[in-house]
Amino acid sequence: MAQAGKGRLNYRCPACFMRDLDIDMFYDKEKEEYYCLRCQFTGKEADVLKGNEMVRVKYGAMYQRFGKFDFD
């Protein structure tokens, strides 16, 4: 994960990442939540990690090779 500035680690926005956009989220110290500049997604760290886990399901079989008879 990229680090845009000093301080807390920036995560990828799960809403943008579901649409194959790699956008970093920023941390608001006052509200103690992460936010995305592109799609206005906001959430606590647990919400962001939960959303990013759903994206991992999408790419779960990325490194597996399938033959034409694997789907019968």
PDB file of N, H, CA, C and O in Angstrom:
ATOM      1  N   MET A   1       0.834  -1.168   0.000  1.00  0.00           N
ATOM      2  CA  MET A   1       0.000   0.000   0.000  1.00  0.00           C
ATOM      3  C   MET A   1       0.882   1.235   0.000  1.00  0.00           C
ATOM      4  O   MET A   1       1.901   1.289   0.688  1.00  0.00           O
ATOM      5  N   ALA A   2       0.486   2.197  -0.759  1.00  0.00           N
ATOM      6  H   ALA A   2      -0.343   2.153  -1.317  1.00  0.00           H
ATOM      7  CA  ALA A   2       1.273   3.405  -0.893  1.00  0.00           C
ATOM      8  C   ALA A   2       1.120   4.283   0.339  1.00  0.00           C
ATOM      9  O   ALA A   2       0.100   4.242   1.028  1.00  0.00           O
ATOM     10  N   GLN A   3       2.132   5.063   0.598  1.00  0.00           N
ATOM     11  H   GLN A   3       2.960   5.096   0.039  1.00  0.00           H
ATOM     12  CA  GLN A   3       2.095   5.998   1.714  1.00  0.00           C
ATOM     13  C   GLN A   3       2.145   7.402   1.127  1.00  0.00           C
ATOM     14  O   GLN A   3       3.190   7.814   0.623  1.00  0.00           O
ATOM     15  N   ALA A   4       1.044   8.147   1.179  1.00  0.00           N
ATOM     16  H   ALA A   4       0.195   7.812   1.588  1.00  0.00           H
ATOM     17  CA  ALA A   4       0.962   9.470   0.570  1.00  0.00           C
ATOM     18  C   ALA A   4       1.605  10.540   1.436  1.00  0.00           C
ATOM     19  O   ALA A   4       2.074  11.547   0.907  1.00  0.00           O
ATOM     20  N   GLY A   5       1.640  10.358   2.716  1.00  0.00           N
ATOM     21  H   GLY A   5       1.259   9.539   3.145  1.00  0.00           H
ATOM     22  CA  GLY A   5       2.222  11.363   3.599  1.00  0.00           C
ATOM     23  C   GLY A   5       2.696  10.726   4.879  1.00  0.00           C
ATOM     24  O   GLY A   5       2.585   9.514   5.066  1.00  0.00           O
ATOM     25  N   LYS A   6       3.221  11.544   5.753  1.00  0.00           N
ATOM     26  H   LYS A   6       3.311  12.528   5.601  1.00  0.00           H
ATOM     27  CA  LYS A   6       3.686  11.020   7.031  1.00  0.00           C
ATOM     28  C   LYS A   6       2.493  10.777   7.938  1.00  0.00           C
ATOM     29  O   LYS A   6       1.478  11.467   7.841  1.00  0.00           O
ATOM     30  N   GLY A   7       2.614   9.812   8.804  1.00  0.00           N
ATOM     31  H   GLY A   7       3.438   9.251   8.883  1.00  0.00           H
ATOM     32  CA  GLY A   7       1.522   9.519   9.720  1.00  0.00           C
ATOM     33  C   GLY A   7       0.977   8.125   9.486  1.00  0.00           C
ATOM     34  O   GLY A   7       1.728   7.193   9.199  1.00  0.00           O
ATOM     35  N   ARG A   8      -0.338   7.988   9.610  1.00  0.00           N
ATOM     36  H   ARG A   8      -0.948   8.745   9.843  1.00  0.00           H
ATOM     37  CA  ARG A   8      -0.982   6.677   9.485  1.00  0.00           C
ATOM     38  C   ARG A   8      -0.890   6.146   8.062  1.00  0.00           C
ATOM     39  O   ARG A   8      -0.751   6.908   7.105  1.00  0.00           O
ATOM     40  N   LEU A   9      -0.969   4.840   7.943  1.00  0.00           N
ATOM     41  H   LEU A   9      -1.082   4.221   8.720  1.00  0.00           H
ATOM     42  CA  LEU A   9      -0.902   4.175   6.647  1.00  0.00           C
ATOM     43  C   LEU A   9      -2.174   4.445   5.860  1.00  0.00           C
ATOM     44  O   LEU A   9      -3.278   4.343   6.396  1.00  0.00           O
ATOM     45  N   ASN A  10      -2.020   4.784   4.603  1.00  0.00           N
ATOM     46  H   ASN A  10      -1.123   4.867   4.168  1.00  0.00           H
ATOM     47  CA  ASN A  10      -3.181   5.009   3.741  1.00  0.00           C
ATOM     48  C   ASN A  10      -3.572   3.702   3.069  1.00  0.00           C
ATOM     49  O   ASN A  10      -2.721   2.976   2.555  1.00  0.00           O
ATOM     50  N   TYR A  11      -4.846   3.416   3.080  1.00  0.00           N
ATOM     51  H   TYR A  11      -5.537   4.006   3.497  1.00  0.00           H
ATOM     52  CA  TYR A  11      -5.378   2.213   2.458  1.00  0.00           C
ATOM     53  C   TYR A  11      -5.975   2.554   1.103  1.00  0.00           C
ATOM     54  O   TYR A  11      -6.214   3.721   0.794  1.00  0.00           O
ATOM     55  N   ARG A  12      -6.214   1.520   0.293  1.00  0.00           N
ATOM     56  H   ARG A  12      -6.020   0.572   0.544  1.00  0.00           H
ATOM     57  CA  ARG A  12      -6.933   1.710  -0.968  1.00  0.00           C
ATOM     58  C   ARG A  12      -8.412   1.855  -0.673  1.00  0.00           C
ATOM     59  O   ARG A  12      -8.939   1.219   0.239  1.00  0.00           O
ATOM     60  N   CYS A  13      -9.075   2.692  -1.444  1.00  0.00           N
ATOM     61  H   CYS A  13      -8.647   3.209  -2.185  1.00  0.00           H
ATOM     62  CA  CYS A  13     -10.518   2.869  -1.294  1.00  0.00           C
ATOM     63  C   CYS A  13     -11.217   1.618  -1.826  1.00  0.00           C
ATOM     64  O   CYS A  13     -11.027   1.267  -2.990  1.00  0.00           O
ATOM     65  N   PRO A  14     -12.023   0.933  -1.002  1.00  0.00           N
ATOM     66  CA  PRO A  14     -12.672  -0.295  -1.473  1.00  0.00           C
ATOM     67  C   PRO A  14     -13.708  -0.044  -2.558  1.00  0.00           C
ATOM     68  O   PRO A  14     -13.880  -0.883  -3.443  1.00  0.00           O
ATOM     69  N   ALA A  15     -14.406   1.090  -2.514  1.00  0.00           N
ATOM     70  H   ALA A  15     -14.266   1.771  -1.795  1.00  0.00           H
ATOM     71  CA  ALA A  15     -15.418   1.385  -3.533  1.00  0.00           C
ATOM     72  C   ALA A  15     -14.762   1.624  -4.891  1.00  0.00           C
ATOM     73  O   ALA A  15     -15.251   1.138  -5.911  1.00  0.00           O
ATOM     74  N   CYS A  16     -13.668   2.360  -4.908  1.00  0.00           N
ATOM     75  H   CYS A  16     -13.270   2.755  -4.080  1.00  0.00           H
ATOM     76  CA  CYS A  16     -12.957   2.608  -6.167  1.00  0.00           C
ATOM     77  C   CYS A  16     -12.225   1.354  -6.643  1.00  0.00           C
ATOM     78  O   CYS A  16     -12.161   1.083  -7.842  1.00  0.00           O
ATOM     79  N   PHE A  17     -11.675   0.596  -5.701  1.00  0.00           N
ATOM     80  H   PHE A  17     -11.727   0.817  -4.727  1.00  0.00           H
ATOM     81  CA  PHE A  17     -10.909  -0.588  -6.067  1.00  0.00           C
ATOM     82  C   PHE A  17     -11.802  -1.672  -6.655  1.00  0.00           C
ATOM     83  O   PHE A  17     -11.334  -2.478  -7.458  1.00  0.00           O
ATOM     84  N   MET A  18     -13.082  -1.711  -6.273  1.00  0.00           N
ATOM     85  H   MET A  18     -13.462  -1.056  -5.620  1.00  0.00           H
ATOM     86  CA  MET A  18     -14.040  -2.646  -6.886  1.00  0.00           C
ATOM     87  C   MET A  18     -14.239  -2.325  -8.364  1.00  0.00           C
ATOM     88  O   MET A  18     -14.581  -3.203  -9.156  1.00  0.00           O
ATOM     89  N   ARG A  19     -14.022  -1.055  -8.732  1.00  0.00           N
ATOM     90  H   ARG A  19     -13.745  -0.342  -8.089  1.00  0.00           H
ATOM     91  CA  ARG A  19     -14.144  -0.635 -10.131  1.00  0.00           C
ATOM     92  C   ARG A  19     -12.786  -0.559 -10.812  1.00  0.00           C
ATOM     93  O   ARG A  19     -12.630   0.116 -11.830  1.00  0.00           O
ATOM     94  N   ASP A  20     -11.797  -1.259 -10.243  1.00  0.00           N
ATOM     95  H   ASP A  20     -11.923  -1.808  -9.416  1.00  0.00           H
ATOM     96  CA  ASP A  20     -10.437  -1.340 -10.797  1.00  0.00           C
ATOM     97  C   ASP A  20      -9.734   0.005 -10.855  1.00  0.00           C
ATOM     98  O   ASP A  20      -8.948   0.257 -11.768  1.00  0.00           O
ATOM     99  N   LEU A  21     -10.011   0.876  -9.884  1.00  0.00           N
ATOM    100  H   LEU A  21     -10.649   0.672  -9.142  1.00  0.00           H
ATOM    101  CA  LEU A  21      -9.300   2.139  -9.739  1.00  0.00           C
ATOM    102  C   LEU A  21      -8.472   2.067  -8.466  1.00  0.00           C
ATOM    103  O   LEU A  21      -8.997   1.754  -7.397  1.00  0.00           O
ATOM    104  N   ASP A  22      -7.204   2.351  -8.575  1.00  0.00           N
ATOM    105  H   ASP A  22      -6.778   2.606  -9.443  1.00  0.00           H
ATOM    106  CA  ASP A  22      -6.302   2.251  -7.426  1.00  0.00           C
ATOM    107  C   ASP A  22      -6.140   3.634  -6.800  1.00  0.00           C
ATOM    108  O   ASP A  22      -5.205   4.365  -7.130  1.00  0.00           O
ATOM    109  N   ILE A  23      -7.046   3.987  -5.902  1.00  0.00           N
ATOM    110  H   ILE A  23      -7.804   3.394  -5.634  1.00  0.00           H
ATOM    111  CA  ILE A  23      -7.065   5.304  -5.273  1.00  0.00           C
ATOM    112  C   ILE A  23      -6.749   5.146  -3.787  1.00  0.00           C
ATOM    113  O   ILE A  23      -7.352   4.321  -3.101  1.00  0.00           O
ATOM    114  N   ASP A  24      -5.801   5.942  -3.299  1.00  0.00           N
ATOM    115  H   ASP A  24      -5.312   6.612  -3.857  1.00  0.00           H
ATOM    116  CA  ASP A  24      -5.466   5.919  -1.877  1.00  0.00           C
ATOM    117  C   ASP A  24      -6.484   6.708  -1.073  1.00  0.00           C
ATOM    118  O   ASP A  24      -7.029   7.710  -1.536  1.00  0.00           O
ATOM    119  N   MET A  25      -6.726   6.237   0.134  1.00  0.00           N
ATOM    120  H   MET A  25      -6.284   5.423   0.510  1.00  0.00           H
ATOM    121  CA  MET A  25      -7.591   6.961   1.064  1.00  0.00           C
ATOM    122  C   MET A  25      -6.709   7.776   2.001  1.00  0.00           C
ATOM    123  O   MET A  25      -5.533   7.465   2.187  1.00  0.00           O
ATOM    124  N   PHE A  26      -7.280   8.810   2.583  1.00  0.00           N
ATOM    125  H   PHE A  26      -8.236   9.063   2.431  1.00  0.00           H
ATOM    126  CA  PHE A  26      -6.568   9.657   3.518  1.00  0.00           C
ATOM    127  C   PHE A  26      -7.230   9.569   4.879  1.00  0.00           C
ATOM    128  O   PHE A  26      -8.412   9.245   4.986  1.00  0.00           O
ATOM    129  N   TYR A  27      -6.464   9.858   5.911  1.00  0.00           N
ATOM    130  H   TYR A  27      -5.504  10.121   5.824  1.00  0.00           H
ATOM    131  CA  TYR A  27      -6.944   9.713   7.283  1.00  0.00           C
ATOM    132  C   TYR A  27      -7.246  11.082   7.871  1.00  0.00           C
ATOM    133  O   TYR A  27      -6.415  11.987   7.802  1.00  0.00           O
ATOM    134  N   ASP A  28      -8.427  11.239   8.448  1.00  0.00           N
ATOM    135  H   ASP A  28      -9.102  10.504   8.505  1.00  0.00           H
ATOM    136  CA  ASP A  28      -8.830  12.465   9.134  1.00  0.00           C
ATOM    137  C   ASP A  28      -8.653  12.241  10.632  1.00  0.00           C
ATOM    138  O   ASP A  28      -9.370  11.440  11.232  1.00  0.00           O
ATOM    139  N   LYS A  29      -7.700  12.945  11.232  1.00  0.00           N
ATOM    140  H   LYS A  29      -7.118  13.595  10.744  1.00  0.00           H
ATOM    141  CA  LYS A  29      -7.397  12.745  12.649  1.00  0.00           C
ATOM    142  C   LYS A  29      -8.536  13.216  13.545  1.00  0.00           C
ATOM    143  O   LYS A  29      -8.775  12.624  14.598  1.00  0.00           O
ATOM    144  N   GLU A  30      -9.237  14.264  13.147  1.00  0.00           N
ATOM    145  H   GLU A  30      -9.043  14.745  12.292  1.00  0.00           H
ATOM    146  CA  GLU A  30     -10.320  14.802  13.980  1.00  0.00           C
ATOM    147  C   GLU A  30     -11.499  13.831  14.073  1.00  0.00           C
ATOM    148  O   GLU A  30     -12.045  13.609  15.154  1.00  0.00           O
ATOM    149  N   LYS A  31     -11.880  13.260  12.941  1.00  0.00           N
ATOM    150  H   LYS A  31     -11.435  13.440  12.064  1.00  0.00           H
ATOM    151  CA  LYS A  31     -13.017  12.332  12.912  1.00  0.00           C
ATOM    152  C   LYS A  31     -12.595  10.882  13.140  1.00  0.00           C
ATOM    153  O   LYS A  31     -13.438  10.010  13.348  1.00  0.00           O
ATOM    154  N   GLU A  32     -11.286  10.630  13.098  1.00  0.00           N
ATOM    155  H   GLU A  32     -10.601  11.338  12.929  1.00  0.00           H
ATOM    156  CA  GLU A  32     -10.723   9.285  13.231  1.00  0.00           C
ATOM    157  C   GLU A  32     -11.330   8.317  12.221  1.00  0.00           C
ATOM    158  O   GLU A  32     -11.766   7.222  12.576  1.00  0.00           O
ATOM    159  N   GLU A  33     -11.351   8.742  10.947  1.00  0.00           N
ATOM    160  H   GLU A  33     -10.997   9.632  10.659  1.00  0.00           H
ATOM    161  CA  GLU A  33     -11.859   7.885   9.882  1.00  0.00           C
ATOM    162  C   GLU A  33     -11.097   8.162   8.596  1.00  0.00           C
ATOM    163  O   GLU A  33     -10.444   9.195   8.448  1.00  0.00           O
ATOM    164  N   TYR A  34     -11.194   7.225   7.680  1.00  0.00           N
ATOM    165  H   TYR A  34     -11.724   6.386   7.800  1.00  0.00           H
ATOM    166  CA  TYR A  34     -10.558   7.349   6.372  1.00  0.00           C
ATOM    167  C   TYR A  34     -11.571   7.884   5.374  1.00  0.00           C
ATOM    168  O   TYR A  34     -12.772   7.647   5.510  1.00  0.00           O
ATOM    169  N   TYR A  35     -11.079   8.618   4.353  1.00  0.00           N
ATOM    170  H   TYR A  35     -10.104   8.811   4.243  1.00  0.00           H
ATOM    171  CA  TYR A  35     -11.968   9.147   3.326  1.00  0.00           C
ATOM    172  C   TYR A  35     -11.280   9.098   1.969  1.00  0.00           C
ATOM    173  O   TYR A  35     -10.054   9.138   1.872  1.00  0.00           O
ATOM    174  N   CYS A  36     -12.098   9.011   0.924  1.00  0.00           N
ATOM    175  H   CYS A  36     -13.094   8.978   1.003  1.00  0.00           H
ATOM    176  CA  CYS A  36     -11.615   8.976  -0.458  1.00  0.00           C
ATOM    177  C   CYS A  36     -11.968  10.298  -1.123  1.00  0.00           C
ATOM    178  O   CYS A  36     -13.091  10.782  -0.991  1.00  0.00           O
ATOM    179  N   LEU A  37     -11.021  10.876  -1.831  1.00  0.00           N
ATOM    180  H   LEU A  37     -10.108  10.483  -1.939  1.00  0.00           H
ATOM    181  CA  LEU A  37     -11.270  12.141  -2.514  1.00  0.00           C
ATOM    182  C   LEU A  37     -12.078  11.969  -3.791  1.00  0.00           C
ATOM    183  O   LEU A  37     -12.724  12.913  -4.246  1.00  0.00           O
ATOM    184  N   ARG A  38     -12.051  10.777  -4.373  1.00  0.00           N
ATOM    185  H   ARG A  38     -11.526  10.010  -4.003  1.00  0.00           H
ATOM    186  CA  ARG A  38     -12.702  10.573  -5.662  1.00  0.00           C
ATOM    187  C   ARG A  38     -14.180  10.223  -5.531  1.00  0.00           C
ATOM    188  O   ARG A  38     -15.008  10.757  -6.270  1.00  0.00           O
ATOM    189  N   CYS A  39     -14.521   9.334  -4.601  1.00  0.00           N
ATOM    190  H   CYS A  39     -13.849   8.900  -4.001  1.00  0.00           H
ATOM    191  CA  CYS A  39     -15.900   8.837  -4.553  1.00  0.00           C
ATOM    192  C   CYS A  39     -16.628   9.180  -3.253  1.00  0.00           C
ATOM    193  O   CYS A  39     -17.772   8.761  -3.074  1.00  0.00           O
ATOM    194  N   GLN A  40     -16.017   9.913  -2.358  1.00  0.00           N
ATOM    195  H   GLN A  40     -15.088  10.254  -2.502  1.00  0.00           H
ATOM    196  CA  GLN A  40     -16.613  10.327  -1.086  1.00  0.00           C
ATOM    197  C   GLN A  40     -16.922   9.164  -0.150  1.00  0.00           C
ATOM    198  O   GLN A  40     -17.805   9.282   0.700  1.00  0.00           O
ATOM    199  N   PHE A  41     -16.214   8.042  -0.289  1.00  0.00           N
ATOM    200  H   PHE A  41     -15.497   7.947  -0.979  1.00  0.00           H
ATOM    201  CA  PHE A  41     -16.349   6.940   0.660  1.00  0.00           C
ATOM    202  C   PHE A  41     -15.667   7.347   1.960  1.00  0.00           C
ATOM    203  O   PHE A  41     -14.541   7.845   1.938  1.00  0.00           O
ATOM    204  N   THR A  42     -16.333   7.140   3.087  1.00  0.00           N
ATOM    205  H   THR A  42     -17.247   6.734   3.104  1.00  0.00           H
ATOM    206  CA  THR A  42     -15.736   7.381   4.394  1.00  0.00           C
ATOM    207  C   THR A  42     -16.012   6.181   5.284  1.00  0.00           C
ATOM    208  O   THR A  42     -17.033   5.508   5.138  1.00  0.00           O
ATOM    209  N   GLY A  43     -15.100   5.920   6.200  1.00  0.00           N
ATOM    210  H   GLY A  43     -14.271   6.466   6.319  1.00  0.00           H
ATOM    211  CA  GLY A  43     -15.315   4.817   7.120  1.00  0.00           C
ATOM    212  C   GLY A  43     -14.160   4.639   8.073  1.00  0.00           C
ATOM    213  O   GLY A  43     -13.057   5.137   7.845  1.00  0.00           O
ATOM    214  N   LYS A  44     -14.426   3.929   9.131  1.00  0.00           N
ATOM    215  H   LYS A  44     -15.321   3.524   9.316  1.00  0.00           H
ATOM    216  CA  LYS A  44     -13.387   3.582  10.104  1.00  0.00           C
ATOM    217  C   LYS A  44     -12.443   2.558   9.480  1.00  0.00           C
ATOM    218  O   LYS A  44     -12.717   2.020   8.407  1.00  0.00           O
ATOM    219  N   GLU A  45     -11.337   2.297  10.159  1.00  0.00           N
ATOM    220  H   GLU A  45     -11.115   2.734  11.030  1.00  0.00           H
ATOM    221  CA  GLU A  45     -10.342   1.363   9.632  1.00  0.00           C
ATOM    222  C   GLU A  45     -10.935  -0.029   9.439  1.00  0.00           C
ATOM    223  O   GLU A  45     -10.599  -0.712   8.472  1.00  0.00           O
ATOM    224  N   ALA A  46     -11.802  -0.453  10.337  1.00  0.00           N
ATOM    225  H   ALA A  46     -12.075   0.101  11.123  1.00  0.00           H
ATOM    226  CA  ALA A  46     -12.427  -1.777  10.212  1.00  0.00           C
ATOM    227  C   ALA A  46     -13.311  -1.856   8.968  1.00  0.00           C
ATOM    228  O   ALA A  46     -13.354  -2.895   8.311  1.00  0.00           O
ATOM    229  N   ASP A  47     -14.019  -0.765   8.636  1.00  0.00           N
ATOM    230  H   ASP A  47     -13.984   0.079   9.170  1.00  0.00           H
ATOM    231  CA  ASP A  47     -14.865  -0.742   7.436  1.00  0.00           C
ATOM    232  C   ASP A  47     -14.026  -0.837   6.168  1.00  0.00           C
ATOM    233  O   ASP A  47     -14.394  -1.528   5.218  1.00  0.00           O
ATOM    234  N   VAL A  48     -12.892  -0.135   6.163  1.00  0.00           N
ATOM    235  H   VAL A  48     -12.593   0.427   6.934  1.00  0.00           H
ATOM    236  CA  VAL A  48     -12.008  -0.155   4.995  1.00  0.00           C
ATOM    237  C   VAL A  48     -11.404  -1.545   4.810  1.00  0.00           C
ATOM    238  O   VAL A  48     -11.349  -2.056   3.691  1.00  0.00           O
ATOM    239  N   LEU A  49     -10.954  -2.151   5.899  1.00  0.00           N
ATOM    240  H   LEU A  49     -10.999  -1.735   6.808  1.00  0.00           H
ATOM    241  CA  LEU A  49     -10.370  -3.493   5.803  1.00  0.00           C
ATOM    242  C   LEU A  49     -11.407  -4.521   5.371  1.00  0.00           C
ATOM    243  O   LEU A  49     -11.091  -5.440   4.615  1.00  0.00           O
ATOM    244  N   LYS A  50     -12.639  -4.375   5.843  1.00  0.00           N
ATOM    245  H   LYS A  50     -12.895  -3.629   6.457  1.00  0.00           H
ATOM    246  CA  LYS A  50     -13.717  -5.288   5.445  1.00  0.00           C
ATOM    247  C   LYS A  50     -14.019  -5.144   3.951  1.00  0.00           C
ATOM    248  O   LYS A  50     -14.218  -6.143   3.260  1.00  0.00           O
ATOM    249  N   GLY A  51     -14.055  -3.911   3.454  1.00  0.00           N
ATOM    250  H   GLY A  51     -13.893  -3.100   4.016  1.00  0.00           H
ATOM    251  CA  GLY A  51     -14.292  -3.679   2.032  1.00  0.00           C
ATOM    252  C   GLY A  51     -13.163  -4.197   1.170  1.00  0.00           C
ATOM    253  O   GLY A  51     -13.405  -4.751   0.098  1.00  0.00           O
ATOM    254  N   ASN A  52     -11.929  -4.025   1.623  1.00  0.00           N
ATOM    255  H   ASN A  52     -11.732  -3.575   2.495  1.00  0.00           H
ATOM    256  CA  ASN A  52     -10.788  -4.522   0.860  1.00  0.00           C
ATOM    257  C   ASN A  52     -10.730  -6.042   0.858  1.00  0.00           C
ATOM    258  O   ASN A  52     -10.204  -6.636  -0.083  1.00  0.00           O
ATOM    259  N   GLU A  53     -11.257  -6.675   1.887  1.00  0.00           N
ATOM    260  H   GLU A  53     -11.684  -6.192   2.652  1.00  0.00           H
ATOM    261  CA  GLU A  53     -11.314  -8.141   1.918  1.00  0.00           C
ATOM    262  C   GLU A  53     -12.287  -8.663   0.857  1.00  0.00           C
ATOM    263  O   GLU A  53     -12.050  -9.718   0.269  1.00  0.00           O
ATOM    264  N   MET A  54     -13.373  -7.937   0.611  1.00  0.00           N
ATOM    265  H   MET A  54     -13.566  -7.080   1.089  1.00  0.00           H
ATOM    266  CA  MET A  54     -14.317  -8.329  -0.442  1.00  0.00           C
ATOM    267  C   MET A  54     -13.675  -8.219  -1.818  1.00  0.00           C
ATOM    268  O   MET A  54     -13.996  -9.001  -2.713  1.00  0.00           O
ATOM    269  N   VAL A  55     -12.771  -7.259  -1.999  1.00  0.00           N
ATOM    270  H   VAL A  55     -12.510  -6.624  -1.273  1.00  0.00           H
ATOM    271  CA  VAL A  55     -12.068  -7.118  -3.277  1.00  0.00           C
ATOM    272  C   VAL A  55     -11.129  -8.298  -3.486  1.00  0.00           C
ATOM    273  O   VAL A  55     -10.951  -8.756  -4.614  1.00  0.00           O
ATOM    274  N   ARG A  56     -10.530  -8.793  -2.413  1.00  0.00           N
ATOM    275  H   ARG A  56     -10.675  -8.421  -1.496  1.00  0.00           H
ATOM    276  CA  ARG A  56      -9.624  -9.938  -2.533  1.00  0.00           C
ATOM    277  C   ARG A  56     -10.346 -11.176  -3.040  1.00  0.00           C
ATOM    278  O   ARG A  56      -9.733 -12.018  -3.698  1.00  0.00           O
ATOM    279  N   VAL A  57     -11.628 -11.304  -2.750  1.00  0.00           N
ATOM    280  H   VAL A  57     -12.126 -10.621  -2.216  1.00  0.00           H
ATOM    281  CA  VAL A  57     -12.415 -12.427  -3.261  1.00  0.00           C
ATOM    282  C   VAL A  57     -12.485 -12.353  -4.784  1.00  0.00           C
ATOM    283  O   VAL A  57     -12.442 -13.380  -5.463  1.00  0.00           O
ATOM    284  N   LYS A  58     -12.590 -11.145  -5.314  1.00  0.00           N
ATOM    285  H   LYS A  58     -12.625 -10.311  -4.763  1.00  0.00           H
ATOM    286  CA  LYS A  58     -12.670 -10.944  -6.761  1.00  0.00           C
ATOM    287  C   LYS A  58     -11.407 -11.448  -7.462  1.00  0.00           C
ATOM    288  O   LYS A  58     -11.484 -12.027  -8.546  1.00  0.00           O
ATOM    289  N   TYR A  59     -10.258 -11.229  -6.846  1.00  0.00           N
ATOM    290  H   TYR A  59     -10.196 -10.758  -5.966  1.00  0.00           H
ATOM    291  CA  TYR A  59      -8.987 -11.624  -7.443  1.00  0.00           C
ATOM    292  C   TYR A  59      -8.415 -12.889  -6.813  1.00  0.00           C
ATOM    293  O   TYR A  59      -7.217 -13.142  -6.931  1.00  0.00           O
ATOM    294  N   GLY A  60      -9.240 -13.682  -6.151  1.00  0.00           N
ATOM    295  H   GLY A  60     -10.213 -13.476  -6.054  1.00  0.00           H
ATOM    296  CA  GLY A  60      -8.762 -14.867  -5.442  1.00  0.00           C
ATOM    297  C   GLY A  60      -8.142 -15.917  -6.339  1.00  0.00           C
ATOM    298  O   GLY A  60      -7.182 -16.570  -5.927  1.00  0.00           O
ATOM    299  N   ALA A  61      -8.645 -16.107  -7.541  1.00  0.00           N
ATOM    300  H   ALA A  61      -9.424 -15.577  -7.875  1.00  0.00           H
ATOM    301  CA  ALA A  61      -8.139 -17.141  -8.451  1.00  0.00           C
ATOM    302  C   ALA A  61      -7.258 -16.552  -9.549  1.00  0.00           C
ATOM    303  O   ALA A  61      -7.122 -17.142 -10.621  1.00  0.00           O
ATOM    304  N   MET A  62      -6.669 -15.406  -9.288  1.00  0.00           N
ATOM    305  H   MET A  62      -6.779 -14.927  -8.417  1.00  0.00           H
ATOM    306  CA  MET A  62      -5.898 -14.726 -10.317  1.00  0.00           C
ATOM    307  C   MET A  62      -4.678 -15.537 -10.769  1.00  0.00           C
ATOM    308  O   MET A  62      -4.310 -15.490 -11.943  1.00  0.00           O
ATOM    309  N   TYR A  63      -4.055 -16.271  -9.862  1.00  0.00           N
ATOM    310  H   TYR A  63      -4.353 -16.309  -8.908  1.00  0.00           H
ATOM    311  CA  TYR A  63      -2.839 -16.999 -10.203  1.00  0.00           C
ATOM    312  C   TYR A  63      -3.086 -18.475 -10.488  1.00  0.00           C
ATOM    313  O   TYR A  63      -2.132 -19.249 -10.573  1.00  0.00           O
ATOM    314  N   GLN A  64      -4.336 -18.881 -10.636  1.00  0.00           N
ATOM    315  H   GLN A  64      -5.111 -18.253 -10.567  1.00  0.00           H
ATOM    316  CA  GLN A  64      -4.651 -20.266 -10.971  1.00  0.00           C
ATOM    317  C   GLN A  64      -4.903 -20.382 -12.469  1.00  0.00           C
ATOM    318  O   GLN A  64      -5.463 -19.482 -13.094  1.00  0.00           O
ATOM    319  N   ARG A  65      -4.483 -21.496 -13.021  1.00  0.00           N
ATOM    320  H   ARG A  65      -4.028 -22.227 -12.513  1.00  0.00           H
ATOM    321  CA  ARG A  65      -4.703 -21.739 -14.442  1.00  0.00           C
ATOM    322  C   ARG A  65      -5.840 -22.739 -14.595  1.00  0.00           C
ATOM    323  O   ARG A  65      -5.845 -23.783 -13.943  1.00  0.00           O
ATOM    324  N   PHE A  66      -6.798 -22.424 -15.452  1.00  0.00           N
ATOM    325  H   PHE A  66      -6.794 -21.576 -15.982  1.00  0.00           H
ATOM    326  CA  PHE A  66      -7.958 -23.272 -15.680  1.00  0.00           C
ATOM    327  C   PHE A  66      -7.939 -23.791 -17.108  1.00  0.00           C
ATOM    328  O   PHE A  66      -7.598 -23.065 -18.041  1.00  0.00           O
ATOM    329  N   GLY A  67      -8.306 -25.047 -17.265  1.00  0.00           N
ATOM    330  H   GLY A  67      -8.583 -25.637 -16.507  1.00  0.00           H
ATOM    331  CA  GLY A  67      -8.467 -25.640 -18.586  1.00  0.00           C
ATOM    332  C   GLY A  67      -9.919 -25.570 -19.017  1.00  0.00           C
ATOM    333  O   GLY A  67     -10.783 -25.177 -18.234  1.00  0.00           O
ATOM    334  N   LYS A  68     -10.196 -25.950 -20.264  1.00  0.00           N
ATOM    335  H   LYS A  68      -9.494 -26.270 -20.901  1.00  0.00           H
ATOM    336  CA  LYS A  68     -11.572 -25.828 -20.749  1.00  0.00           C
ATOM    337  C   LYS A  68     -12.506 -26.860 -20.131  1.00  0.00           C
ATOM    338  O   LYS A  68     -13.724 -26.695 -20.195  1.00  0.00           O
ATOM    339  N   PHE A  69     -11.965 -27.923 -19.534  1.00  0.00           N
ATOM    340  H   PHE A  69     -10.975 -28.057 -19.483  1.00  0.00           H
ATOM    341  CA  PHE A  69     -12.809 -28.943 -18.914  1.00  0.00           C
ATOM    342  C   PHE A  69     -12.965 -28.740 -17.403  1.00  0.00           C
ATOM    343  O   PHE A  69     -13.606 -29.556 -16.742  1.00  0.00           O
ATOM    344  N   ASP A  70     -12.403 -27.693 -16.858  1.00  0.00           N
ATOM    345  H   ASP A  70     -11.882 -27.030 -17.396  1.00  0.00           H
ATOM    346  CA  ASP A  70     -12.507 -27.432 -15.422  1.00  0.00           C
ATOM    347  C   ASP A  70     -13.877 -26.916 -15.016  1.00  0.00           C
ATOM    348  O   ASP A  70     -14.198 -26.919 -13.827  1.00  0.00           O
ATOM    349  N   PHE A  71     -14.687 -26.479 -15.954  1.00  0.00           N
ATOM    350  H   PHE A  71     -14.427 -26.477 -16.919  1.00  0.00           H
ATOM    351  CA  PHE A  71     -15.967 -25.859 -15.631  1.00  0.00           C
ATOM    352  C   PHE A  71     -17.159 -26.767 -15.892  1.00  0.00           C
ATOM    353  O   PHE A  71     -18.301 -26.315 -15.815  1.00  0.00           O
ATOM    354  N   ASP A  72     -16.919 -28.032 -16.197  1.00  0.00           N
ATOM    355  H   ASP A  72     -15.990 -28.398 -16.260  1.00  0.00           H
ATOM    356  CA  ASP A  72     -18.015 -28.981 -16.443  1.00  0.00           C
ATOM    357  C   ASP A  72     -18.577 -29.523 -15.164  1.00  0.00           C
ATOM    358  O   ASP A  72     -19.504 -30.333 -15.191  1.00  0.00           O
TER     359      ASP A  72
END
